[in-house]
Structures are given as structure tokens and as C-alpha cells.
Amino acid sequence: MTTTLDQPAPVATTASARTGLTAAEARHWRDHGWVAVPDFLDRNETALLQSEVRALQSAGKLRNVATDGDGVTHSKTVFNLQICPVGYHSRPIRALAYAGKVQNAIRDLLGDTAVQNLDQIFLKPGKHGTGTNWHSDNGYFRSPAVEAGTGMWIAVNDANRRNGTMTIIPGSHRRDWAHVRDHGSDHHITCAPSIDPKEALPIELPAGGALFFNYGVVHSTGGNTTDADRAGLALHFIQEAHYHWDNADKKLWRRLAPGNDGGQAHFGENLTGVFEALAGALAGRAGSGL
Ligand SMILES: O=C(O)CCC(=O)C(=O)O
């Protein structure tokens, strides 16, 4: 298994034109259930996430959820490496939800009562990475209103058809999908038996690009046939009134409402502005030649 992660070198600037979503992007999400934003994170923010994923991987924090078809026996040949939830293990990743551009984007899509309910990394190692089967996030989260929630999937590395980028079924959030247990993983569910592959739309994104998709949008990722690893970071948000996931998981819930505590109560630190500062520090190191 290769562990190479293609990462852009940090550049000596923190200037990012992005402060959130454009009105047209937010409208696309509302009208179609999803929107792809290729330049959501800047180069330094992307490099910061890449270095975090690499550190988590080196520390052995990701585990293989792929199985040999019985839903139990972990595969020794194909890998779908995950860490969920991930924020507890990485300061930059837990700070991402409190970055100005993320807060603005989520408020645009979900309004002022959004909470973050989960975060997760999916890493497909080069040549050995296997896909995540068709599902909607609402198959897990079970919100009565699929538009009340959104995933924000960030391409940590360039994501394309060859390395198993996100593929969606446009319009799928307007239909009901029965999910069954996916025996290619140790815990996933899937609606693959109901999918017509002709409806699939691959979303190719450069590293730092983001796909926002409501909880009803059915999606999957393919295997990684390239030499380089492909990681994705997914953050999940939902309007507070529609948060009905198992109460045992309520401890994961962080409010993002205006005036929020930046995660202070949850993480013991106000993370407002921390993601930008860490990305800026990376840029400073690049500028000083260190
Ligand atoms: O990145 C991946 O491989 C899978 C992502 C996914 O299924 C999700 O974010 O729900």
C-alpha cells in the first residue's frame, strides 16, 4: 500500500477570496440538493488538512472498515480507511467548522440553528482503496426533512473518477430509498440494489474543493486505481430541530448559531479563527523559507 499524498506546497499568503458561498451556489444547493465548489479552501488551508490527514495516518488512527463480503472479516487486500468522529484527534479539523467561510456557508444553507453532528475522514490508499457503497446520509441520520441537513465533503486530495471521487444521483433526495446492510464493510448500510448506474454523476474536484449535499442525496465513491492516496473529509450539519439521531450520540452535537462558543464547552477551547490562524502560520513558514 502506498502512502503518498499529493499535496500542494503552502504559499506565503493567507489571502482567500472565499468568505462562504455565492448566492448562485446556495441557490443551486436549494434547487438541486447539492452544489460543488471547486475553490472552497485555499492552498494553505488545503495543505493544512493534508498534513493533518498524513499525521493521523502515521499515528495509526485510521482503521479499515472494508470486509471480505461477510460484513465482519476485515479485508487484507482492499482498504477503506476511516476515522469517525475525527475532530477529537485533530485541532485543525475540529476548528474547521468554526472557520468564517464554513460558518457563513452553513448559515446560508441551513439558517441560524445549525449544529454540527459529525465529522469523518475516508482515505482510499493508492491501488488498494475500495469504494464506499451507495447510500444517503439520511439512511444513518434519519432526519424527517432531508433538506434540514447537509454534508460538506472536502476533497483533501484531487478527486477524480480514477481515484474514486464522490458520485451522486441527482434528484435522489426527492425519493425514498430503502437501505440494507452493506456486507462489504463492517458497519455501512447501502441502497445499492435500487440504483440505476445510468443516473450517476461523478463530481470531480481539485484538492480543497467541497461538495455540499443535503442528507437525502444518494452518493457513493469508487475504488482508487491510481498510485496516490485519496482522502476526503466530511463534516455534517443539521438544523437543531431536526436532529433526531440516537441520543447516545448527542454528545457529538455542537451549536453553530450566531454567538456560538467556538466549541469551548465541547473542546475546552474557543476555536473561532483557529483554522485560519493555523493555515496562516503554514503560509508564514513557507514565506520565511523554513
Ligand atoms: O469519501 C468517501 O469515500 C465517502 C464519502 C461519503 O460517503 C460521505 O461523506 O458520506
The ligand as a Tripos MOL2 file, in Angstrom:
@<TRIPOS>MOLECULE
LIG
   10     9     1     0     0
SMALL
NO_CHARGES

@<TRIPOS>ATOM
      1 O1        -15.0230    9.8260    0.7040 O.co2     1 LIG1
      2 C1        -15.5880    8.7590    0.5870 C.2       1 LIG1
      3 O2        -15.0300    7.7940    0.1180 O.co2     1 LIG1
      4 C2        -17.0290    8.5490    1.0140 C.3       1 LIG1
      5 C3        -17.7070    9.7840    1.4670 C.3       1 LIG1
      6 C4        -19.0890    9.5460    1.9170 C.2       1 LIG1
      7 O3        -19.6960    8.5650    1.5990 O.2       1 LIG1
      8 C5        -19.7520   10.5060    2.7880 C.2       1 LIG1
      9 O4        -19.1940   11.5840    3.0490 O.co2     1 LIG1
     10 O5        -20.8870   10.2050    3.2410 O.co2     1 LIG1
@<TRIPOS>BOND
     1     1     2 2
     2     2     3 1
     3     2     4 1
     4     4     5 1
     5     5     6 1
     6     6     7 2
     7     6     8 1
     8     8     9 2
     9     8    10 1
@<TRIPOS>SUBSTRUCTURE
     1 LIG1         1 GROUP 0 **** ****
